[in-house]
Amino acid sequence: MNDTDVLIVGGGPTGLVLALDLVRRGIRPRVIDRATEFFGGSRADGLLPRTQEVLADLGLIDTVLAEGDAGILVRGYQGDEEIWSGEFAETVPPRPDVPYPNVWFLPQFRTEQLLRDQLAAHDVHVEQGTELLGLTQDTDGVTATMRGGDRIRARYLVGADGGRSTVRNLLGIRFDGETDDATTALFGDVRLTGLDRAHGRVWMSDSGIGVGLMPLAGSDLFTFTGPPPADGEPTLAYLQSVVDEATGRTDIVLREVTWATVWRANARLAERFHDNRVFLAGDAAHVCPPTGGQGMNTGIQDSYNLGWKLAAVLGGAPAELLDSYAAERVPAAKTALALATNLLAKHKRGDDDAHRRGPDLHQLTLNYRTSPLSTELRRAAGPVTAGDRAPDAPCQDTEGRATSLFQLCHGPHWTILTAEDATRYSVGRPDWPATTVVDTDGHIKAAYDIPPDTVVLIRPDGYIGMCAESTADLAPYLRRVTT
């Protein structure tokens, strides 16, 4: 029997982010996946602003920004006539409190590769072709049985194994919701000739067949969107026939289909995310329509929420800390589901704004104010309160070098922010000497507006855990959440 602290079932973005977050906290997980090959499709290619903040903390944001893009112009045609053009969302410049304000597009297969490469640097690899068949729990851990008879003993197990989760099914957890088989679409990635990559294109034929071809950032591929076949597989010949009919052109030639899937409208939520020593994350816990790009991004946030808590409890923190995972992430998943399903309804009705994407989808306003971990002890709250996302704020160190709160918060630690005077702030850790920074342009004051002696305690996942009027309140709070 092979022992590990955390066994992660599923090697997609959710499982990989959790593994990477654990590794940097000194926890060496095992990641298993029943697939024998890594996923090769674009699928969830939109990285929301909050997800970009997570990737920045994990050290991947520079590569993501270099390889992806913020979306491109899309033109709609009927035959040869252009009938509309526009962008899905307005691109806006960074703000002091929001350094990554736009959705960023990068194929899911590339995002996964970047995460795997980062894990490999720590000698952690996805164990492919390893299929979970059974699990049992006791007071000390979980025993997982694999196809072939091998067993893995883990102190905790996390099911990040998708909408058809084996982990969820083995636990007998209901997956409440519905699948609408009447609402379908074919998504794929193709190589083609006959189109430049200057903009995306959507066509609608006189017979009502629509198709979209969009250049896929960071690759030589185009994404394909169109109607699924009435029966059989979505072959290259079928996709070509759809393009021919929708466009009325013969010069667009599809050369290869690298990935294709038939999507059906599906919205489901697990009845619970936590069963003793087993947790559900990502699509294993919630599945929503692709409208609004909530699915993968919500899964990544699940992992970012769970990772530091698992590591803390493994290090000696009270086990009750893990109860906050479901308390915080179930409402977050419900919010994501509501946003995605409402957008899908707009698409089905044909609303004029069905394709528009605004900041309500960016997951920056998501908060944990009602969480048992959110403690607000001030008589009057400021611009942010306990449970809110901690905003960024550019500033300088005492020698005039540029820095920011995000740079000082990056890493697996808690961060303590206090005001020394009107322009100087102390940024430290519970076990680390504090650094003094100068709020030269007033960004910290605008974001937090805290008077001297007030303390803001920022969680490892970038949310505010406690706000108090005295540093004396730090120790009792930290005893609840750290070793």
HELIX and SHEET records of a PDB file:
HELIX    1   1 PRO A   13  VAL A   23  1                                  11    
HELIX    2   2 PRO A   49  ASP A   57  1                                   9    
HELIX    3   3 ILE A   61  GLU A   67  1                                   7    
HELIX    4   4 GLN A  108  ALA A  120  1                                  13    
HELIX    5   5 THR A  166  LEU A  171  1                                   6    
HELIX    6   6 LEU A  236  THR A  247  1                                  12    
HELIX    7   7 GLY A  282  ALA A  284  5                                   3    
HELIX    8   8 GLY A  295  LEU A  314  1                                  20    
HELIX    9   9 ALA A  319  LEU A  322  5                                   4    
HELIX   10  10 ASP A  323  ARG A  349  1                                  27    
HELIX   11  11 PRO A  359  LEU A  361  5                                   3    
HELIX   12  12 LEU A  405  CYS A  409  1                                   5    
HELIX   13  13 HIS A  443  TYR A  448  1                                   6    
HELIX   14  14 THR A  471  ASP A  473  5                                   3    
HELIX   15  15 LEU A  474  VAL A  481  1                                   8    
SHEET    1   A 6 VAL A 126  GLN A 128  0                                        
SHEET    2   A 6 ARG A  30  ASP A  33  1                                        
SHEET    3   A 6 ASN A   2  VAL A   9  1                                        
SHEET    4   A 6 ARG A 151  GLY A 159  1                                        
SHEET    5   A 6 VAL A 142  MET A 146 -1                                        
SHEET    6   A 6 LEU A 132  GLN A 137 -1                                        
SHEET    1   B 6 VAL A 126  GLN A 128  0                                        
SHEET    2   B 6 ARG A  30  ASP A  33  1                                        
SHEET    3   B 6 ASN A   2  VAL A   9  1                                        
SHEET    4   B 6 ARG A 151  GLY A 159  1                                        
SHEET    5   B 6 VAL A 278  LEU A 280  1                                        
SHEET    6   B 6 HIS A 274  ASP A 275 -1                                        
SHEET    1   C 2 GLY A  46  LEU A  47  0                                        
SHEET    2   C 2 TRP A 104  PHE A 105 -1                                        
SHEET    1   D 8 GLU A  81  GLY A  86  0                                        
SHEET    2   D 8 VAL A  74  GLN A  78 -1                                        
SHEET    3   D 8 GLY A 200  MET A 204  1                                        
SHEET    4   D 8 GLY A 210  PRO A 215 -1                                        
SHEET    5   D 8 PHE A 222  GLY A 226 -1                                        
SHEET    6   D 8 PHE A 175  THR A 193 -1                                        
SHEET    7   D 8 VAL A 253  ALA A 270 -1                                        
SHEET    8   D 8 HIS A 286  VAL A 287 -1                                        
SHEET    1   E 8 THR A 375  GLU A 376  0                                        
SHEET    2   E 8 ILE A 464  ALA A 468  1                                        
SHEET    3   E 8 VAL A 455  ILE A 458 -1                                        
SHEET    4   E 8 THR A 415  ALA A 419 -1                                        
SHEET    5   E 8 ARG A 424  ARG A 429 -1                                        
SHEET    6   E 8 TRP A 432  VAL A 438 -1                                        
SHEET    7   E 8 PRO A 394  ASP A 397 -1                                        
SHEET    8   E 8 ALA A 402  SER A 404 -1                                        
END                                                                             
